[in-house]
Amino acid sequence: MKKLLFLIAFSFSSILVCSQPIIQWQKSFGGSSDDFVHSIQSVNDGGYIAIGGSLSNDGDVTGNHGGFDCWVVKLTENGSLQWQKSLGGLNNDVAYSIQQTNDGGYIIAGLSESNDGDVSGNYGDRDYWIIKLSEAGNIQWERNLGGSWGDEAWSIIQTNEGGYIVAGVSDSQDGEVTGNHGNEDIWIVKLTELGEVQWQKSFGGSGEDYANSIQQTSDGGYIVAGMSSSYNGDVSANHGNRDCWILKLSVIGEIQWEKALGGSAQ
């Protein structure tokens, strides 16, 4: 029996050793201050594009405008730095989501508190900041979306027809934001290929509701994942405190179904 137990333990240990992931490469990028990444994607040339925020203006980081900047880093397949860009203004500007676009460039979503430098048209407080970059990382266009309160874009994708869909959270009830249910709502914005607003929708109730992710579905509509602490409005069945909230939207942003998933704790 002891021999059998030893063989089983040895075999299990061997499986664990064999199943450990092998690091092919690892890289640290940044400067002497705070630098972080929120999203990374593989791109058409086999490399990677990463975005987040940077407070640095040395080391790997150049061109900081003041406060946190949206920091974009392009890497080769082996993790070498190809180019980097600091985008923003004097206040805090941070990126949460990036996707390569059909033309080989990039679409970025985040937040901006600035109204200078690379940023124009701030409505007050934090706005959705949407940036379209060329393949080389140059700004082709940028848009501030929101109202006079806090608005943060956390997910963006290019849609089938070439435009964009953005999801996040909004506390505003003015500017480009309509239909807020009270407190923070999920805010979905559909943009044209050039960043013009086609439609926008606020979803939620009287509690806190926000979206972390959005994807287009096979029928042309959208699936949204986020959080809700509401018991009313668009939210049908909260289990207590904060729930995972899933919404299925039509191609024009109408709720087809929604589900609150969770238990009585946060």
N, C-alpha and C positions, 0 to 999 in steps of 0.2 A: 504493500500500500504506500509506503514511504517513497519507493522508487516511482510509482505511478504519479503520486502528487508532485514529485520533483520534475518528472517529464512534462506534466501538464503546466506547471509553473514556468518551466524553461521555454516551452512552446509559446505560452502566452507572452512571456517577456520578449521572445523573438518577434512575435507579431507586432508588439508595440514598437520595437526598434525599427522594424521594416516599415511600419506605417507612419513614422514621423516624417513630416514634410521636410524636403531638402531645400534650403535657401539657395537660389541660383545667383542672386545678387541683392544687395541692400544699399541704400544711399540715404545720406542726411543732407538736406538742403536748407538754407536759411542764412540769417545773419545773427547779430549779437542781441537782438530783441526777440519778441514773440512772433513765431511763424507757425502756421498750421494749415492742414489740408482737409477739406470737406468732401471732395469728390475726385475720382480719377477714372479715366476711360482709356481703353486701347483705341488706336486710330489706324487709318487706312495704310500708313507706311510701316506698320508693325511696332511703332513706338507708343507713347502714352502722353496724355494731356491731363494735368492736375490743376485744381483751383482751390483757393481758400482765402486766407488773409495773412498779411505781414505788417509788422510794425517796424521792421528793420530797414536800413538803407546802407547796408554794407554786406560783406561776404558774397553770397550768391544773389543778393537783392539789390537792384538799382532802381532809381526813379520814384521813390516813395514821395507822395504828395502831402503827407501829414496824417496823423492818426493811423488807423489800420487801412491799408489798401487791399483791394482785390488783387491777389497775386496769382498769376497764370504761369505754369511751368511746363514746357514741352521737353520730353525726354526721348532718347533713342530707344531702340529695342533692348539695349544693354544697360539702360538707366543713366546714360550720360546726358548732361544738360545741353540741349540744343539752343533754346532761348527762353527768356523769362520776361514778363511784363508786370509792372505795378500800375494798376488802374484805379483812379479815384480822385478825390479832392482833399481839402484840408481836414474834413471830419472823417468819421469811420465809414468804410466801405468794404463789404465782405461778400464773397461769392460762396454759394452753396451747391450749385448744380451746373454741369457742363455736358454738352453733347456735340460731337462732330456733325456738321451739316452736309447736305447733299453736294455743295460746291467745294467741299474740302476744308471749309473754315469751321468756326465754332460758335455756338450760342451759349450764353452764360446767364444765370439768374442768381440774384442775391439781394442785398439791401444797400442803400446809400443814405447817409445823413448829410452829404455834401451838396453844394450847388455851384461848384467851381471846378477848375482842373478839367478832368475828363467828363464831369457830371453836369448835366443841364436839366432844368425844369423841375427841381425838387418842390413838392407840395407842402412840406413841413414834416418835422420829425424824421422817421425812417420811411423810405419808399421802396417799392419793388424797383430794382435796377436791372435792366435787361441790356446785354451787350452783345453785338454781333461782331465777331472778329474774322479777319481773313485767315488763310492758311498760315501766313507768316506772323499772325498775332496782332495785326494792325486793326484799329477800330474802324468798322465800316458804318455802323450806326449804334446809338445807345438811346434808351428810353427810361424815364422815370414814370412810374405808374403808382397811383395811390391817392391819399387824401391828407388831411392835416394831422392825423394821428399815426400810430405805428403800423407799417405795412412791410412784410418780409416775404420774399419769394424763395421757396425751398426746393422747387423741382421744375424743370423745363424740358420739353422734348420738341423736336420738329415733327409736324403732322404730315399725313399722307399727301396733302395738296401743296406742301411747301411752306406753310405758315408755322405757327408755334402755339403751344398751350402751356400756361404757367399756373402753378398751384402754390399756395402758401397760406399766410394768415394776414388778416386786416382788422384793425380796430377803428377804422375810419368810417364816416357816414357822409362824406362829401368828396369833392374832387371827382375822380373817375369811379369812386366806389358808391354803389347804390344797393339798397336792400339789406343792410346790416341788421341782424336780429338782436343785437345787444352784446356788449363785451367783444371778444375776439371771434371772428368768423373765418371759416375757410373761404378764400377768395380765389376764384378761377378766372383767368383772363385769356381769351383767344386773340391772337395777333396774326396779322398778315405777314407775308414774307419780308416786308420792309418795316415791321414793328408797329403798324397801326392797329388800334383796338377794333376788333370786329364785334365782340360781345364780352360781357363780364357778368359774373354771378357770385352772390354771397350766400353761403350755406351754413346753417347752424341753428343755435337757439340762444337762450339768455345766458348760458355759461360760456366756457372757453372751448373753441373748436378750431383746429388747424390741420392743414394737410402737409404731409411729409413727402408724398410721392404721387405722380400721375403718369399714366400710360394710355396710349390709344389702343382701343380694342378692335377686333376683326370686323365689327359692324360699323366702324368709323366713329363710334362714341368714345367714352373715356372711363377709366376706372381710377378712383382716387382713394388713397389710404392716409389716415391721420388719426386724430384723437378728438374726443368730445367729452365734455363734462355737463352737457345740456340734457334736459328732460322734456324739451318742448321744441317748437318751431319745426325744423326739418328732421329733428332727431326723434325717432319713434319709441325707443325702448332702452334707455340707459340702465345699466345694472347697479349703478352706485359709484360715485366718485368719477374717475376717468375711465372711459372705455375706448377701445380701438373702434374707429368708425370708418366704414367702407361705403363709398357711394359709386353707383353706376350711373353715368350720365349719357344722354343722347348726343348726337353730333352737334346739336345747338345748345347743349348745356342744361337740358331738363333732366330732373331726377327720374330715373326709371325704377331704381330701387336703392334702398340704403339699409345697412345693418350695423347695430352697435354690438360689439363682441367683448366679453370680459366678465369680471366678477365684482365683488363688493369693495375690493381694495383698489389702490391706484395702479 
